[in-house]
Amino acid sequence: MLKIVSANLNGIRSAAKKGFFEWMAKHDAHFVCVQELKAQEADMTPAFRAPEGYHGHFHFAEKKGYSGVGIYSKFAPDAVKIGFGCEEFDAEGRYVQCDFGKLSVISVYCPSGSSSEERQQAKFRFMDVFLPHLQKLRDCGQEVVLCGDWNIAHKEIDLKNWKSNQKNSGFLPEERAWMTRVLGDVGLVDVYRRLHPETTGEAYTWWSNRGQAWANNVGWRIDYHISTPGIAEKASAAAVYKAERFSDHAPLTIEYNGASAFLKG
C-alpha cells in the first residue's frame, strides 16, 4: 500500500508553526506533495528540506514569497524534473516530478485567477500549455499521480455555493470544461471522485478566510489526485484531514493498495 498526501501549505513557515510537520511525522505517508511554499531556497531549514525519514525535492518561484512546490518521499527518486518546460510558468515554481520505477509522483500548483483579470488570462494560458503536457504524461508508459491545488472546482457537487460562483474564477465554464477534457479526452482519473462519486461537504479542501466559511463549511474541492487509470484502480481509501488547520486548505490523503509494485520498475 502507498499512502500519498496533497497539501497546500499557504506558506511552509506558517504551516510549520501550526504543526504540519508533527502531523506529517505521525501520518507516515510514503509521499507528501506540498504547494504554495512561499519560500526561497535560502529560507528552507534542514527540517523543511528533509524531515526525518524523507527526501525532499522542490521547485521555487523566482518571485519572493510566492508559489513554490515540493515532494517529500520515503524513497530516493530515480529522477527529478523541475518545471514542465514552459518558461512563463516554470519561473513561478509550479511543478516538480519525481520518478520511482514505473511510478511518477508530481506536485503541481495551478494558477489562481481570482486576484485580477490579468491573472485569469495567465491561468487560461497555463491551461492551454499544460493540457498537452498532461497528454504526454498519460502516454508516457508510467503510472502517474499528479497531486496539487488545481484552483478549479469541476462540478456543482464540488463547492457549497455553486450558483453564486458561476462567474467567478475557479468555477468558470471554461475552467470546468478544461477539467472535463483532462478527465475525458486525455483519459486521466479524478481519484477522489472515483472512490466517492457523490460526496459533497466532506470532500471540500479549501475555505475562504472571509466571513465564517470554515465554521459553516462553505468550501470548495480544488485539491486533487489526478492519475493514470492503472494506479487509480488501486485507490482504496481517501480522506480530507480537518482535525487541525495548517492553512486555508486541508490535506487530502489517498491510499493505493498494491501500488508499491510500481516502485520496482
N, C-alpha and C positions, 0 to 999 in steps of 0.2 A: 504494500500500500504506500502511495505517495500522498503526502499532505502538502497542499500548495495554498499560500495566502496572497491576497492582493490587498494593499493598504495605502491609501493616500494619506500622507502624514501631515500635510499642510504646515511643513516646517519640521525638519528632523530634530532640531534642537528643542522646539516646543514639545513635540511628541515624546522625546526622551524625558523631559521634566515631568510629563504626565504618566510615565510608567510604561511606555511602549516596549522598551527593551526587556523589562522584567516580565511583561506578559509574553513576549516573544520567546523568552527562555523557557517559560513554563509550557507554552503551547507546543513547542518542539516540532515545528513543521520542517519538512525537508527543503522547501523553497519559500522565501518570503520576498515578494515583489513589492517595492515601495515606490511611491511617486510624490512629486512636489516636495523635494528635499529642501528647497530654498536655501541651498548652501553651496559653497565653492569647495574645491578640493582642500584648500588650506583650512577650512572650517571643520573638517572631518577629524574627530578624535580617533584614537585607536579603537575605542569601543564602538564608534559609529562605523568605522571601516570594516571591522571584522569582529563582531560579537563572538563570545566564546563558542566554539563548535561550528562556526560559519566562515565561509569565504564570501567576500563582498566585491561586487563589480558595479561601477557607476558611470552615468553619463551626466555631466554637469552642464548647466547653461552658461553661456558666456556672460550674460547679464547677472549681476549680483542679486542674491535674494529672490531668485526666480526659478521656477520649474525644477528640473533635475529628477532623475530616476535611478533606481538601483535594484540589484538582485542579491539576496543573501541565500547561499546554498550550503547544504551539509556536505556536498561533494565538490571537488575541484573540477571545473569545466574543461572539456577538450578544446573549446574555442570560445572566444568572446568577441561580439561585434558591437561597436559603439556607434549609434546612429544607423539610419536606414538608407542613406545615400542621397538625401535632399538637403542641400546647403542651407536653405532658409530655416528649416525646422530642426536640423541637426544642431544648429547654433543655439537652439532653445533647450537642448538637453531633454529629449523626449523618448529615447529608445535605447534599450540595452538588451542584448540577446546572448544567452549562454547555452552552449550545446553540450549535451551529455549523451554519448552514444547516439541512439536514434531519437532522442528527445531534445527539443529546443524549448527553453523557457524564456519568455520575453516580458519585460516590464515596459509598459507604454503609457504615456500621458498625452492624450489628445487635447488639442487646444480648446479653450473656452471662448465663446463669442459674446459673453454676456456683458463685458465691460464697455464695448463700443461697436459701431458698425465696421470700423476698420478691423477689429479683431474677429468679427464674424466673417468677414471676407477672407481673412487669413485662415480661419477654420475651414471654409469651403475649399481653399487651395490645398490645405492639408488632406482633406478627404479625397480630392482629385488625385494626389500623388501617392497616397497611402493605399488606395484600393488596388492598384496593380502590384504593389509590394505584397499585399495580403494574398493575392492570387499566386505570386511566386512562392510564398510560404506554403500555400495549400498544395502546390505542385512539386515541392522540392524532395518529397520522399521521406521527410522527417515527420514524426509526430510533434505537434506544436501546441503550446499553451500560451496565449497572449493574455497576461493579467494587467489590469490597469483601469484608470479613470478615463472612460471614453467620452465623457461630457455629453452623452446623448441618452435620453430615456426612449426606448424603442417603441413601446406601445402604451396605450392608455392605462393598462394594468401596472405600469412601471413608475407611476407617480401619483400622489394623492390628488392634486388639483389639476387634472389634465385639461379640463375645459378652459380654464382661465390662462393656461400656459401655451396654447396652440400657436401664438405669435411670438413666443419667447425663445431665445437661444437655448438649445438643449432639447427642445421638443418641436422644432420647426418641421414642416412636411418634408423639406429637402433632406434634413438630417435623418429623419426616421426612414425615408426611402433608401438612403445610403446604407443604413444598418440592415435593411431588408436585403439589399444586394450582397452585403458581406455574408449574410446567413443563407442567401438563396443562390445567386449567380456564382459567388466564389465557393460556396459549399462549406463554410465553417459553421461551428456549432456554439450557441449560447448555452454553456454547460449548466448554469443555474436553472435556466428555464427548461432544460431537458429533464432535470430532476423535479422541478416544482413548476409545472406549467401554469398554475392558476394562483399562486401565492401573491398577495398584494403587500400589506403593511410590513410583514416580516422580511420582505425582500429589499426594502429600501436601504441604501448605503450612504446617502448624503442628505443633510438637513441644513437649510439656510440658518445663518446666525441671526437673522432678523425675526422679530416677534417671538412667538412660542413654538416655532417649527419643531424643535426636538421634543419638547414636552407634549405636544399634540401629535407627534409622529406624522407631521406634514413633510414627507420625504420624497426622494427620487431614487430610483435604481439606475445609477450611472457607472458603477464599478462592476467589471465583468471578468469572467474567464471565457475567452473566445478560443476555441480549439479545433484541431482537425478531428474528423469523425472517429478515428481509431481510439484515441485516448478519451474522447468524450464518452464512448461506450463503457469505459472503465469507471466513470464517476459514480460514486455510491452514496455520498452524503455531502450536504452543503449547509453552511451556517454563517449568519452575519453576527458578529460579536458586538453586543451593545451594553454589557455589564459595566464597562469602563469606557470613558471617552478620551481618546488620544488626539483627535482632531474633529473637524466637522464631517468627516467620513468615518465609516465603521469598517473594520477588516472583514473581508469575505474569504472564508476558508472552504475549499473543496477537497474531498478525499477521493483518490483514484485507486481502486483495488486492482492489483495485478499489474499496475503500470511500471513498477520497478524493473520489469523485464526490458523496458525500452532503454534503460540506462546502460545496458550491456552492449548495445550496438548490434 
